[in-house]
Amino acid sequence: MVRQVGANRDLMRRQRISAQALELWRAGDMSTFCIARELETDEREICHILEEAEGRATKFEEGRV
């Protein structure tokens, strides 16, 4: 039970960071470094989030979703 609560907390944190990172990125005036600093996370995580979002967008545009 404790493990599940921790996993849910991690998932919620990741979803929150992903949403905020995408919003800041799409605004167009912040680098990945600045976004990571703003969200108090690692820049590699921000890059991974953006790459995942870009990959999904590309698949959708190509009709692969």
N, C-alpha and C positions, 0 to 999 in steps of 0.2 A: 504494500500500500504506500509506504513512504517513497519507494522508488518511482511509483506512478505519479505521485504529486510532484516530485522533482523533475520528472520527464515532462509533465504538463507545464510546469513553470518555465523550463528551458524552451519548450515549443512556443509558449506565449511570448517570451522575451524575443525569440528569433523572429516571430511574426511582426512584433512591434517594431523591431529594428529594421526589418525588411521594408515595411510600409513607410517608415520615416526616411530611410535611405533613398528609396525610389522617389519619394516626394521631393526631397532636397536635390537629387540628381536631375530630375526633370525640370526643376526650376532653372537649372542651367548656370548657376553662378557659384557653385562650390566644387572643389576637387574631391577626389575620393579621400585624400588625406584630411581635408577639412571636415568632411562628413563623418569620418571615423572619430575625429576629435570631438565634434559636436555630440555624437551619440555615445561617446566613451567606450568605443570598441576598437578592434584591430582593423587596420586598413585592408588586410587580406580578406577579412569577412565581408567588408563592403564591396570589394571587387567581385567576390564570389556571388554575392546577392545580385549585383548588377549583371554579371555574365549569365546567371540563371534566368533572370528576367528577359534579357536580350534574346536568349536561346528560345524561350517560350514564345516571344513575340515573333521571331523569325519563323518558327514552325507554324504558328497560327496564320501568318501572312501567306505561307506557302501551302496552306490547306492540309497540313499534316496533323492537325489536332482533332 
